[in-house]
Amino acid sequence: MVGERAQFTEGYRKMRLKAVSGIMLTLLLVSMLTLAFNIQPTKAGPITIIVPDDYEKIQWAIGNASDGDTIFVRAGTYYEHVVVNKTVSLTGDYRVALLGATIIDGEGIITPVVHITANNVTIRGFTIQNSGRIYGLEGGGIYITDSNRNNIVNNTVTNTQYGINLSNSTSNTIFGNTMIENDVGIQFLEDYSGNSTIYHNNFINNGWQFSDLAASNNTWDNGYPSGGNYWSDHNPPDIYSGPHQNETGRDKIGDIPYVIDENNTDRYPLIYPYGYDLYDPLAADMNYDGTVDIFDAIILAGKFGSEPGHPGWHPAADLNQDGIIDIFDAIIFAWLFRRPIIL
């Protein structure tokens, strides 16, 4: 009898152990299945690629980037022709407070220095220079083709055939750039180029400030009082203020709009170049040759006493931006002239 009871107890114990093991195995399988269903493939987020730390050339960095990445380019001169065919942000070293700190130089070759072919690209903080100049062949500084919603911000484009050239591209924002001494400051090609917003740019001493072969329609200012662009060939008076420029008092916006063509008008042209900074080493560079010297002093002397709208007016000589070139500007110039430029 005792033996039978012992056998029964041992059998019952084994049965309970199997049942518990089965339950635990079932729970383990359910947990594994749940985990498997909840695990989703993850994608690495956007990264920042640094030139030349990660890649020696800007084009190599673009080639190894993915959409959404940022390519940060340290100060220096890069002799390249860059094709931006991915949705990336290409950023020069804005931390260096020196004009032309991060330069892309086209070496006079007849192709665009920076060619954008993707949507939603940002180009910021570069000096882009020295494309080739042969008419019939496109030698642009920044050339945007078949791409939309790009941001061109705080660049200087100089010594190119076309500073910024847009072909079959719409809804771009062009803000805070300086186009200086190009054959054409900005050009629109093809019927579908247009609907872009262009403001707070400086168009200085270009052969043609603007060329529109597309009959495009764009927005050329940011409303009042933010203003539009600075045009070196436009010298309006600044006597009035207000959205209709009919209220007494100067506001650093020209009283006369800048008419670009029948489809485009800058309603609020700037009296002074955008981005002026008295503490910039080149604030008194009145002939835009990259140095502050006796030739700038001669320009200041020749413009003495002039105001906006007068034939002798030169905004770069009005260093304190009070609307008249006078002894106070001469004092500021003397201070800037003697101040060393620390690189």
C-alpha positions, 0 to 999 in steps of 0.5 A, a space after each residue: 500500500 505504501 509502495 503504491 502511494 509512493 508511486 502515485 506521489 512520484 507520478 503526480 510530481 512528474 506530471 506537475 513538473 511536465 505541466 509547469 515546464 509546458 506552461 513556461 515553454 509556452 510563455 517563452 514562445 509567446 514572448 519570443 513571438 511577441 518580441 519578433 513581431 514588435 521588432 521593426 527594422 531601424 534606419 540610421 538617422 541623418 549624419 554630419 559628414 565633415 570635409 576634409 576630415 572624413 573625405 578630402 573632396 566635397 564631391 566624395 562626401 556627397 557620393 557617400 552621403 544619404 538623403 537628409 545628411 549634412 556635409 560640413 566643409 571646413 574653411 579653405 579653398 576647394 578646387 572642384 566642380 560639385 554636383 549635388 544630386 542628393 537631398 543634402 545640406 551643404 554648409 561652409 564653415 560659418 564659424 570663421 568670421 571672414 569673408 570667403 572663408 570656405 571657397 569652391 573655385 571652378 578654375 575657369 572651367 566651362 561647367 557650373 561650379 555647383 550644380 544642383 539636380 536634387 530637390 530640397 537641397 540647402 547650400 549655405 556659407 560658401 564663396 563660389 567663384 571662377 566658372 568659365 565664360 563662353 557664351 552658349 555654354 553654361 558656366 554658372 556659379 550655382 546652377 539649379 536644373 530640374 529641381 525644386 524647393 532648394 535653399 540658397 543662403 548666405 553665399 557669395 558668387 563672383 567672377 562667373 558667367 551666371 551667378 545663380 542660374 535656374 532652369 526648369 526649377 521652381 519654388 526655390 528660396 534665395 536669401 542673403 547672398 551676394 552676386 558680385 561682378 558676374 556677367 549676369 547676377 541671376 538668370 531664369 531659363 525655361 518656361 517652368 522656372 519661377 515661383 521663387 522667393 528672392 530677398 536680402 541679396 546683394 546684386 553688385 556690379 554685375 554686367 546684367 543684374 538679372 536675365 529672364 528667358 522664361 518669363 518667370 514670376 517671382 517674389 523679390 522682397 520679404 514685405 515691409 519693413 523686412 525689405 527686398 534686395 540691394 541693387 548697385 545700379 539703383 539709387 533711390 532717395 530715402 525720405 519716406 517710410 511705410 508700406 507705401 513709402 509715403 510716410 515721413 521719415 527714412 527707413 533704409 528702404 528706397 522710396 522707388 521700387 526696382 522694376 526688374 521686368 514686366 512680371 517682376 518688381 522689388 517693391 522695397 529695394 534696400 538702400 544699403 547692402 544686406 549683412 553690413 557689419 561695422 566689425 567686419 574687417 572689410 566693412 570699409 572696402 568701398 571698391 569691393 576689391 577685398 582690401 581696405 586701403 588708400 583707394 577706399 579713402 579716395 572714394 570716401 572723399 569723393 562721395 563726401 556730403 552725398 545722400 541717397 538719391 544724389 548722383 554722388 551717393 555710395 552706400 558703402 561710404 555711409 559707414 554709420 548708415 545715417 543717410 549722409 556721408 560726412 565727417 563721422 564716416 571719415 572718423 569711422 573709416 580712419 579707425 577701420 583703416 588702422 585696425 589690423 585684420 587678424 586671420 
